[in-house]
Amino acid sequence: MSKRTATQKAPLKKITALVLATGVACAVALVPASGASAATATAGSPANVPPSISAHCGWPVPQTLCPPATVVLDGNRLLLNRLGLLVGDPTLHKSLNNLLAITQPELTAGPWSVTDKTMLPPSGDKHDYLSLAPYWWPTQPMTPANPWGCPYIQKDGQRDPIVDSIPDHAERGSAFSAIYDLSLAWYYTRDPRYAQRAELDVRTWFLDTATKMNPNLNYSQGIPCQVDGRGIGIIEFSEALTDVVDATAILDDGAPGWTRTDHSGMTDWYSAFLTWLRTSSNGSDEASQQNNHGTFYDMLCAALALSAGQRDTARAIVQQAETKRINVQISASGSEPLEISRTRSWHYSTFNLVALTRLAQVGRHVGVDLWDYKSPAGSGLASAVDFLLPAAVGGKSAWPYPELSFQQDAALDIVHEAADAGDRQARAALPNIPAPSFGDLYPIAPAAEQLDDISGS
């Protein structure tokens, strides 16, 4: 969720009643959220409530007291947040106002579509997503005989402006952020404007015949004159799409205008994309990456599998990450050697931990506690976060590794995650870590996000 707007005061809408009688907020028993889709709806459930919601939120449990079936976010915590807002929790109110300030332009921006581009992908189908490798540059002048200036060479951490000539990547970021923000805004305020705009954005990007994206990334991060698309281009969807998965689960919680057809259409899209991820050559290439690319691939596949009701698959992916990711990526000191060797070492160290902590959140849904795991070297998620704390608190001078553009607040969400998991050092450091210009959104949207978006730099 890339945020660029400054925090401003926004009036907090009155939250629709969450309780049926006085005092029930103190007595309500939370219903476990599930990422699985049920085959049939509960008799008597509202017509616009998809089966996955009806299956565990039917009578006698009122729908407003049921957590959304999110796969990264903890639906129970979202429900508790609504109750906290109802009783006037100041931290939640401040965080929600930050979110509502961000959503104001999103109410009128877009919608966005992969069909907006003028350049055709190699398939000739505008519905296929298209992007160029950001860190590859031409070596020759661009001429009619050599329009791309080939051959290309890699410059790590330096973004070639030509990649922005194809709008799919930027529009993906805008669309997915808006869908997530607006869905959360609707969940907390019950203002139908937010749901209706989120639904328009979802349908335009994923569902409408004229504008929808095909569920593949065959042509992401291609290199002119070398390759049409690469596995590492999957990173463009790995975090952002899981926000959309959670957003549509939130819309499933009775959003006005959101239908069974919308729900089944998105479930089909997620399932088709997961099949592509796990069977395509690009997907296999990304799965084999040992650094943040591999971590984000695992997180994306686990989240999609859980959303599609494939709990065993999701659980297996999370469990394998213990040896496949944590053992390989985190040293005994807590450093991430594969990331600190980069020219953007701070960015990629925090970025990889965004993926690992989000994967840990998926793990909680399927009974796997990644925060409890320790590698043979004695390292784990907490030690990796703790390694970053001196720079998260002290700034660039406390980070001795290469970094082209140090952004201190990039660590905020992962430190929040560590504190929630019981890391005392992280909890003590939190008050001393600066928030982004748009404010701290973690209390109202408790999942780590990439806070130092470098896609435009």
Secondary structure as GFF3:
##gff-version 3
##sequence-region A 1 457
A	DSSP	alpha_helix	24	27	.	.	.	ID=ss1
A	DSSP	alpha_helix	51	57	.	.	.	ID=ss2
A	DSSP	three_ten_helix	63	65	.	.	.	ID=ss3
A	DSSP	alpha_helix	75	86	.	.	.	ID=ss4
A	DSSP	alpha_helix	90	106	.	.	.	ID=ss5
A	DSSP	three_ten_helix	114	116	.	.	.	ID=ss6
A	DSSP	beta_strand	130	132	.	.	.	ID=ss7
A	DSSP	beta_strand	136	138	.	.	.	ID=ss8
A	DSSP	beta_strand	152	154	.	.	.	ID=ss9
A	DSSP	three_ten_helix	161	165	.	.	.	ID=ss10
A	DSSP	alpha_helix	168	189	.	.	.	ID=ss11
A	DSSP	alpha_helix	192	202	.	.	.	ID=ss12
A	DSSP	pi_helix	203	207	.	.	.	ID=ss13
A	DSSP	beta_strand	219	222	.	.	.	ID=ss14
A	DSSP	three_ten_helix	231	234	.	.	.	ID=ss15
A	DSSP	alpha_helix	235	238	.	.	.	ID=ss16
A	DSSP	alpha_helix	240	251	.	.	.	ID=ss17
A	DSSP	alpha_helix	260	279	.	.	.	ID=ss18
A	DSSP	alpha_helix	281	287	.	.	.	ID=ss19
A	DSSP	alpha_helix	292	307	.	.	.	ID=ss20
A	DSSP	alpha_helix	311	321	.	.	.	ID=ss21
A	DSSP	pi_helix	322	326	.	.	.	ID=ss22
A	DSSP	alpha_helix	327	329	.	.	.	ID=ss23
A	DSSP	alpha_helix	337	340	.	.	.	ID=ss24
A	DSSP	alpha_helix	345	365	.	.	.	ID=ss25
A	DSSP	three_ten_helix	370	372	.	.	.	ID=ss26
A	DSSP	alpha_helix	381	394	.	.	.	ID=ss27
A	DSSP	three_ten_helix	396	398	.	.	.	ID=ss28
A	DSSP	three_ten_helix	408	411	.	.	.	ID=ss29
A	DSSP	alpha_helix	412	420	.	.	.	ID=ss30
A	DSSP	alpha_helix	424	429	.	.	.	ID=ss31
A	DSSP	three_ten_helix	430	432	.	.	.	ID=ss32
###
